[in-house]
Amino acid sequence: MTDALAVRREYRLQEWAKVVARCRESGMSNREFCRENGIPEKTFYYHLRQLREAAVDQVPRLVELEGPAAPKEGVLRIQYRGASLELPENIDMDALAALLRSIQSC
């Protein structure tokens, strides 16, 4: 994707995120909001799906490492955006989830 297309896509995502936020804040159903604002429902749901897919693309993924990069036994290694973090494998799952959410929001 060229830079111009990427910028345009990001701009559209941001604009539709505002529309979806307005819909949620209105307290109306999606159908009522679309009807009230002259937005075809198919268009609304298309952009909602695009927003969800973009959000999923931002979620850090855990992958198993092999070879020299493999973590030491008993250690969980998280690599994200060039950073690496090693944690004990018996880390509390709630703490790990909170850590991943905070990393994702950076």
N, C-alpha and C positions, 0 to 999 in steps of 0.2 A: 504494500500500500504506500502510495507516495505521501510525502509530508503534508501536502495540501489536503489530501483526502483524509488523512488521520486527524488533522486539525478540525476539519469540517465535521467528521464523525464525533469527535469529542465535544464539539460545540453543540451538536444536535442532542447528544446524550445529556449534556448539562441542562439544556432547555427543556427536554422531556422530563428530566428528573424534577424540575420545578413544577411542571404541569401535574405530574403524578403526586407530588407533595401537596399541591393545591387541592387535588381531588381528595386525598386522605384527610386534609384539614377541613374540608367542606362538610364531612359527615354524610355525604350522599353516596349512593352506590356508584360504581363505575358507570353504569348505564345512564343513571340520572345526570351525573356530572357531564358525560359526553353530550347528552341531549341538550343540557343547559348551555354548554359552551360551543356547540356546533362542531364537535369533533366526531368523526365517524368512529364507531366502536372498534372496527377492525384496525384502524390506524392507532388508536390508543393502545390496544393489546399488542400490536406489532412492536411499538416503541417500548412498552413495558417489558416484553420479552427481550428486546435488545439491551435494556438496562440490567435485567437479571443476568444475562449472559456476560455482560461486561463486568458485573460484580463478581461472578464466579471466576472469571479470568484473573481477578486480583487476589484470590485466596491462595495463600502459600500451600504448596503441595509437598507432602513427605514422600521421598523416594529412597529406596534401599541402595546404599553405596557398596561398591565392590572394589577390590584391588587395594592399592596403597591409600586411597582416599577413604576406605572403609573405617568406621569408628571403632574405637577400642571396645572390647567385650564389656557389656554392662553400661554402655554409654549411648545416649540418644543424641545424635548430631542433627541440628537444624541449620540449613543453609538458605539464606534469603537475601536477594539483592547484593550478593557479593560478601555478605557477612556470614560467619559461622558461629554457632553456639552449641556447646556440649553440655548435656544435662544427664543426671543419673537416670538409668532406665526405669527406676521405680518412682519417678517424680509423680506427684499428685496430678491426676488428670484435669481437675478443675484449675489448678495452678497453671498447667500447660496450656489449657484453652484460653485462660486470661492472658497469658504471655503471647500466644499467637494472635489474639485479637488486638493487643497493643502494638505488636509488630506490624500487623496489617494496616493499622490506622496511620502509620508513619508515612 
